[in-house]
Amino acid sequence: MPEPGVSGKLVLVAGATSTSGHAAVRALVGAGARVVAVGHAPAKLEEVAALGAATEGCDLTDEGAVGALVARVHDAHGAVDGVLHLVGGWRGGGGLAGQSDADFRFLEQSLTALRHVSRAFDDDLRRSPAAREAIVSSTAVDRPLAGGANYAAVKAASEAWARALGQGFAKAARDAEEPLRAASVVFRVKALEGLEDDLARSFIGLWDEDAAAINGTVRELSAS
């Protein structure tokens, strides 16, 4: 039987050098998880390492680099049981005419990173006795504005990818005639600032819920 909750699980935080990444790493380490924090800036990764995480530098938009990351994580720590995707950013404004291709390509990097990381660690999560994968999306998916059309489009695509991950988990469990032990969840926020600790607690709490009940769900986080 797996250990209850997130204690003892190996969790990878992608985009861990952000404020939300720091909050997630701090909370996960405090809950007894083993954490691999992934970022792009070495100096910023040193700050995350001080929180108790193992760190890895990687350009998550580079598929080859992600493949090498998987090998390093496996060699040093073993298979992962959880992934929290925090690679993101914002560009917008100017109405529909202001939605430039350059801004879209910048925003699209978060989706590219999600695709690479989720594919690379999919086998780990399917084999884990209790796996959770989560992304952070936006309420703009349901209420898109012309000035944020690029952003909303990328977030909608990311949600579709996350739901497909969940369907893959469910199908693999059915095909193996085993109970579902992995879940993919979307957290939506209007703005993440001020909700970083809530996001961290909500992600950790996923291990206390039945995978079948939460797989493929969308949860909105808002300021109380």
N, C-alpha and C positions, 0 to 999 in steps of 0.2 A: 504494500500500500504506500502511495506517495505521502510525504510529509504534509500536514495540513498547512494551508495558506502558502504564502510566498517564501517562507523560511526554508533555506537550503537550496532554493531554485537558482538557476543561472539565468540572469536577465540581461539582455543587451539593450542599451539606451542609445538610439541613433540620433545624433544632433544634441549631444549631452552637454555642450558648452554654453547653451542658452540658459536664461534664468529658469525656465521650466525644466531643463535638463538637470540643473543643480538641485532643484527641489525634488525631482524624481529620484536621483541618485541618493540624496540624503535620506529620503523616506525609505527607499528599498534597502539600503544598508542598515538603517535602523530597525527594519522589520526582519532582518536576518538573511536577506537574499545575498547571493554573490553577484556582483554587478560588473559588467564590461561596458565602459563608457566610450563611445566613439565620436570623434570630432575631427576637425580639419586643421585647427590651429594648435601647435604644440604648447605654446605658452598658456593658452586657455585650458588645455587638457591637464596641465600641472595643477590648476585650481581644483579640477574635478577629482584628481587622484588624492588630493588632501582630504576629500570627503570619504575615502575608503574604497574607491572603485579601482579596478584594473582599467587601464586606458589603452586605446588603440587609435592611432591616426590613420584616417582613410578618406579618400574622395569617394563618397558613396554614389556619385553619378558615373563613376568609372567601373564598368562591370568586371574587368579583370582585377582591379584593386579590391573589389568586394570579394571575389573568389579567393584572393590571397588572404583577406581578412578572416574568412571562414576557416581556412587552414590554420591560421595562427590561434584563433579562439579555440578550436578543437584541440590543438596540440597543448595549449596552456591550461585550458579549463574544462574541456569536454563539450558535450552538446548543450545547446541553449534550451531553456524552458519558457522563455518569454522575450518579446521584442516590443519596445515602445518607440514609435516613430515620431520624432520631434523636429525633423528637417522641414523648414518652412521659410516664410518671409511674406512680405506684402509690397505690392506696387499697384497703384491704381489712380483713379481720378481722371478728369477731363471728358467725362461722358463716354459714349461708345467710340467716338472719333479718337479719343485719347488712349484707346486700348492698343498699344503698339505691339508689334511682333517681338521687339526686344524685351519688353516687360513680360510677355507671355513666356518666352524662352527662359527668363530668369525664374519665374514662378514654377515652370514645368520641371525644374530641377528637383523639387520636392517629390513629385510623382515618379520621376526617374529613380531617385534614391529608394523610394518605397518599393518599386518594382524589383530593383536589384536585390535589396536586402531580404525582402519577403521570399523571393524565389530561392535565394542562396540558403536560407535557414528553414525552408519549408519542411524538409525531411526531418530535421531536428524536432520541430514542433509537432509533427504528426506522430513521432515516436515517443514523445515525452509522456510521462504519466499524468501530467497536468500542465498544459501549455496555454498561454494567453498572449495574444498579439493585439495591439491597439494603435490607432492613429488619432490625430487631432484634426478635426475638420471645422467647418464654420457654418453658422446659421445662415450665411449668405447662399448656401446651396438651395435652401427653401425660399429665400427672399433676395434673389440677385438684383443688383443695381447696375445700371449701364456703366457707371464709373468703376465698377468692380467686376465687370464681366469676365475678364481674364482670370482673376482670382477665383471667382465662383466656379468657372468652368474646370479649372485644375482641381479644386476641392471636390467637385462632383465626380470627376474621374477617379480621384483617390478613394472616394467612398465606394464607387463601383468595384474598384480593385479589392478593397477590404472585404466587401460582401462576397466577392468571388473566392477570396481566401477561405472565408467561412464555409462556403459551399464545398470547397475542396476538402476541408477538414471533415465535414459531415459525410461526404461520399467515401472517403478513405476508411472511416470508421464502419460505415455500412458494409462496404466491400469486404472488410476484415471480420465482419460480424462481431465487432467489439463496441463497447460503449464509447460515446464521444467524450474525449478528454481534452480537446483543444478548442479554443474559441477565439474568434476575431470580433473586435468591438470598435465602434466609431464613437469618439467623444466630440460633440459639437460645442463650440463656444461662439459668442458674439465677439468677444475680445478675450484673449488669454491672460492679459496683464491683470494681476490680482487674484487669479484663479490657479496659479501654479501649484500651490500646496493641495488644493482641492483635486486637481488632476492627478497628482501623485497618489493621494489617498484612494481615489476612485480606481486607479489602475491596480494598485495593490489589492484592493477589495475584490477584484475579479476572481482571485484565487479562492475566495470564500464562497463563491457561487457555483452552481452546477453549470458545466460547460454547455450542455444542451439548452439550458434556459437563456443563456446570454449570447450564444453564437449568432452572429449576423445582426446584432441589435445596434441601435443608435441611441446614445444617451446625451442629453443636453446638460451642460454645466453652466450655471449662472450665479451671479453674485447674490448672496442672501440679503 
